[in-house]
Amino acid sequence: MPDGETFDPERDGERLAFQLKAVRRAMSDHEWHTLYSLSIVTGAPEASVSARLRDLRKVNHGSNIIERRYVNNGLWEYRMARPGDWVETPRNAR
């Protein structure tokens, strides 16, 4: 379940849980996606998709590795790494 200062479980719980499940399902193909394409597939606003991607990185949501790559003109794509995949990060890059 998402958390944060403005999170109200009664008001937000069901909606955000649905969004998280939908984003996780869409990302489980381990392909690259833009926030826009994830928004279309999940029905959630792009800002909510971005927040759910951050949630997927958290320990209580699986510590998923969400990669990102720059496309152009401020556009980024995101991909969930497969379990066990080696992912180049700034810390382990050559």
C-alpha positions as CSV (number, residue, x, y, z in Angstrom):
1,M,0.0,0.0,0.0
2,P,1.4,3.5,-0.8
3,D,2.3,5.7,2.1
4,G,3.2,9.3,2.7
5,E,2.0,12.4,4.4
6,T,-1.1,12.9,2.4
7,F,-2.1,9.3,2.1
8,D,-5.5,8.5,3.7
9,P,-6.3,4.8,3.6
10,E,-10.0,5.3,3.7
11,R,-10.0,7.8,0.9
12,D,-7.1,6.5,-1.2
13,G,-6.5,2.9,-0.3
14,E,-8.6,1.0,-2.8
15,R,-7.8,3.4,-5.7
16,L,-4.0,3.3,-5.1
17,A,-3.9,-0.4,-4.5
18,F,-5.7,-0.9,-7.9
19,Q,-3.2,1.5,-9.6
20,L,-0.2,-0.4,-8.1
21,K,-1.6,-3.7,-9.2
22,A,-2.2,-2.4,-12.7
23,V,1.2,-0.8,-13.1
24,R,2.9,-4.0,-11.7
25,R,1.0,-6.1,-14.2
26,A,1.9,-3.8,-17.1
27,M,5.6,-3.7,-16.1
28,S,5.8,-7.5,-15.6
29,D,6.4,-7.9,-19.4
30,H,9.9,-6.4,-18.7
31,E,9.7,-4.3,-21.8
32,W,10.3,-0.5,-22.0
33,H,7.3,1.8,-21.4
34,T,6.7,5.5,-21.2
35,L,4.6,7.0,-18.5
36,Y,2.0,7.9,-21.2
37,S,1.8,4.3,-22.5
38,L,1.5,3.0,-18.9
39,S,-1.2,5.6,-18.3
40,I,-3.2,4.3,-21.4
41,V,-2.9,0.7,-20.3
42,T,-3.7,1.2,-16.6
43,G,-6.2,4.1,-16.9
44,A,-4.2,6.0,-14.2
45,P,-2.9,9.5,-14.7
46,E,0.8,9.8,-15.6
47,A,1.7,11.4,-12.3
48,S,0.1,8.4,-10.5
49,V,1.9,5.9,-12.7
50,S,5.2,7.7,-11.8
51,A,4.3,7.4,-8.1
52,R,3.4,3.7,-8.4
53,L,6.8,3.1,-10.1
54,R,8.5,4.6,-7.1
55,D,6.3,2.5,-4.9
56,L,7.4,-0.7,-6.7
57,R,11.0,0.2,-5.8
58,K,10.2,0.2,-2.1
59,V,11.0,-2.8,0.2
60,N,7.3,-3.3,1.2
61,H,6.4,-3.6,-2.5
62,G,9.1,-6.1,-3.6
63,S,12.3,-3.9,-3.9
64,N,11.8,-4.1,-7.7
65,I,14.5,-2.7,-9.9
66,I,12.9,-0.1,-12.2
67,E,15.3,0.9,-14.9
68,R,14.9,4.1,-16.8
69,R,16.5,5.4,-20.0
70,Y,16.3,8.8,-21.7
71,V,14.7,8.8,-25.2
72,N,14.7,12.5,-26.2
73,N,13.0,15.8,-25.6
74,G,12.5,15.1,-21.9
75,L,10.9,11.7,-22.6
76,W,11.9,8.7,-20.4
77,E,11.1,5.0,-20.6
78,Y,10.9,2.6,-17.7
79,R,11.4,-1.2,-17.4
80,M,11.1,-3.6,-14.5
81,A,14.2,-5.8,-14.4
82,R,13.6,-9.5,-14.3
83,P,14.5,-11.2,-11.0
84,G,18.2,-12.0,-11.0
85,D,19.1,-9.7,-13.9
86,W,22.3,-7.7,-13.6
87,V,21.4,-4.1,-14.1
88,E,24.0,-1.4,-14.7
89,T,23.6,1.4,-12.3
90,P,25.8,4.5,-11.7
91,R,27.4,2.5,-8.8
92,N,28.4,-0.5,-10.8
93,A,29.0,1.1,-14.2
94,R,32.4,0.9,-15.7
